[in-house]
Amino acid sequence: MPWCADCDRFLSPSTVRPDGTCPTCGRKVDAGDVATSVATQRAEQEEEPLPPIPWHLKLLALAIVVYLAYRLYQGVGWVFG
């Protein structure tokens, strides 16, 4: 667990800056392995491309559009009919 001696407190790994410094005072945090691994994880997450949209989600969106168009048609027919 990262420890900042100047602030006299423990830090969670996600609050340590990517360069391994404390977010409050800006000095180097003890436990460089944790800070380095957090920085590596953040870099890997930023580089991952998004997965493609599943086909069944596209089908659901199409079904909703068709249903709402039909309900709009019914509503217009009811108002003018």
C-alpha positions in Angstrom: 0.0 0.0 0.0 1.5 3.4 -1.0 2.6 5.6 1.9 3.3 9.3 1.8 5.7 10.3 4.5 5.1 14.0 4.1 1.3 13.8 4.4 1.6 11.0 6.9 -1.1 8.9 5.3 -1.8 5.8 3.2 -3.0 6.3 -0.4 -5.1 3.9 -2.5 -3.3 2.8 -5.6 -5.8 4.5 -7.9 -5.1 7.9 -6.3 -1.3 7.8 -6.9 -0.3 9.8 -9.9 1.1 7.9 -12.9 4.6 9.1 -12.2 4.4 7.7 -8.6 3.9 11.0 -6.7 1.4 12.0 -4.1 -1.7 13.9 -5.4 -1.6 16.2 -2.4 2.0 17.2 -1.9 3.6 16.0 -5.2 6.5 14.1 -3.6 7.5 10.6 -4.4 5.5 7.9 -2.7 7.0 4.9 -0.9 6.1 1.7 -2.8 7.2 2.3 -6.3 6.0 -1.1 -7.5 2.4 -0.2 -6.8 2.6 3.2 -8.4 4.4 1.8 -11.4 1.8 -1.0 -11.8 -1.0 1.5 -11.6 0.6 3.7 -14.3 1.0 0.6 -16.5 -2.6 -0.4 -16.0 -3.8 3.1 -16.9 -1.7 3.1 -20.1 -3.0 -0.3 -21.1 -6.6 0.8 -20.5 -6.2 3.9 -22.7 -4.8 1.9 -25.6 -7.5 -0.8 -25.8 -9.9 -0.4 -28.6 -13.6 -0.6 -27.9 -15.2 -4.0 -28.7 -17.8 -4.1 -31.6 -21.5 -3.6 -30.8 -23.2 -7.0 -30.5 -25.6 -7.9 -33.2 -28.5 -8.5 -30.8 -28.2 -5.0 -29.5 -28.5 -3.7 -33.0 -31.5 -5.9 -33.5 -33.1 -4.6 -30.3 -32.6 -1.0 -31.4 -34.2 -1.7 -34.8 -37.2 -3.3 -33.1 -37.6 -0.3 -30.8 -37.5 2.1 -33.8 -40.1 0.0 -35.7 -42.4 -0.2 -32.6 -42.2 3.5 -31.9 -42.9 4.4 -35.6 -45.9 2.1 -35.5 -47.2 3.7 -32.3 -46.7 7.2 -33.9 -48.7 6.1 -36.9 -51.5 4.9 -34.5 -51.4 8.1 -32.6 -51.7 10.3 -35.7 -54.5 8.1 -37.0 -56.3 8.4 -33.6 -56.0 12.2 -33.5 -57.2 12.8 -37.0 -59.6 9.9 -37.1 
